[in-house]
């Protein structure tokens, strides 16, 4: 009779274990959300219906990413972005959708809207942003938050070329499994990811992943930086395609500095 009891215990233990693994697979330590993907049944077209909290993905009118038609982007006296990044220790985390780098103290940026602290940066391949319809092989999204909780993203486009030395500590030790984290072997200064020129396109958009929350301030730097074929291939071994398609502008006017 004891054997029945142990089987029952095992079954309950197994349930608890699989529930814990399920929770861990969710992004960061955020509350558990519905699973989503870039393709198939849980793909980008379905996001808005996967759970009520994702409704903005289909109902939002200011969604990201967008196609930037350069000739139609309004020339504006945009304030230069003030980059106050600092070198910091950190870790690269495989979120199940991308590789995200969390720095202990990476500094921040100053925009016309005020001061924002760097929260994390992550990668998409190909770039989600399109410039005159063309995607780059990859983009880095540097996500910032201000004291009021508003988000501002700086996007750095990556084109194929030389090895990107700034990203070497990340790309040399990419965490292979969802949920896995790898400490960076050396400090990383986000300034080293930036191109020489800081001219940018600006618009108001959203998160490009569920829950697709809006009122995100976007700055897409015009000048790309380089990444090697090998670095691109290392990322694509984990994520072959993790870009949301471009979304309608719905009357938004893009600005360029
Ligand atoms: Zn992103």
Boltz pocket constraint, residues with backbone or C-beta under 6 A from the ligand:
constraints:
  - pocket:
      binder: B
      contacts: [[A, 122], [A, 123], [A, 124], [A, 141], [A, 208]]
      max_distance: 6.0
